[in-house]
Amino acid sequence: MKTFITSLLFGLLASDGTVDAQPPVVPAETRPLKLPMDPEQIVLQLGYSGGFRATLPEGFEPTPRLRVFADGRVVTGQNHPDLPVHEIRLHEEQLLDEMRKIVEGEKFLELDQAVIAEAIADTGRPIALADGPTTRIEVRLDDREHAVELYAVGFCASAYPEVAGLQELRRIELICQRLCALARVGGPERLKACLGPAQESLDSQGAGLKVSPEHLSSATGLPNGGMQVRFSIPTMISGDTVVVGCVVEVELDAEGNQRSTSIFPDEAPPVPMPIRQER
């Protein structure tokens, strides 16, 4: 024991006889999540390229589908000049919570697009989809940044459920799409106005389901100035895979008042997803 302690003390001494105070190297995946100090820094971005697209006016450059800034701003993009840009601001803890879901929950920094693409090729089943979009997701933290780009993520997640990393990437894409929808709705407080009618509609059908902000899947502007807000709710889960789902659709008028609510089956549940226990 004495010999071990003596060796340890000598190991802590630098060549000049002083104690080497260099901190141990902390693996990237265990470092606490810290966002950049610059409020203009984009910390999360979702973009699409390729696929079948309408011809754009000359000189118009589309912007990424989603940009989230370090100060909490969530900004939707434009793929056509006639589409409006929506912007909301998340509180610091709300932003950190969304980033933790991506970085810590889905291990985004560990996803490797080359490994995923190779695993898809190794199945021996070619991707049976032409003109699909390529998804690119970027994350920038204070000391780390990472990007993943993959063709037809949604289609591939359904076609290749056995491919490691692909389901995580699809869930991250859905988080980004949910943030887009949240910005279009007008933020968390405006979203609450949609949750009540959606829950009442479920209760009236005796579905025994609960709708939450996590179920928000899309928000689409209507010609009359209103909005169509959709919630996708899993209703049957086998293992880690959603096999049956339902959609609750709430239509709002231009003033944000409910006009109608409907429920219908989700013929293509969004993605295999982990089951989260309520605390």
Buried (B, 14 or more C-beta within 10 A) or exposed (E): EEEEEEEEEEEEEEEEEEEEEEEEEEEEEEEEEEBBEEEEBBBBBBBBEEBEEEEEEEEEEBBBBBBBBBBBBBBBBBBEEEEEEBEBBBEEEBBBEBBEBBBBBBEBBEBEBEEBBEBBEEEEEEBEBEEBBBBBBBBBBBEBEBBBBBBBBBBBBBBBBEBEBBBBBBBBBBBBBBBBBBBBBBBEEBBEBBBEBBBBBBEEEEBEBEBEBBBBBBBEEEEEEBBBBBBBBBBEBEEEBBEEBBBBBBBBBEEEEBBEBEBEEBEEBBBBBEEEEEE
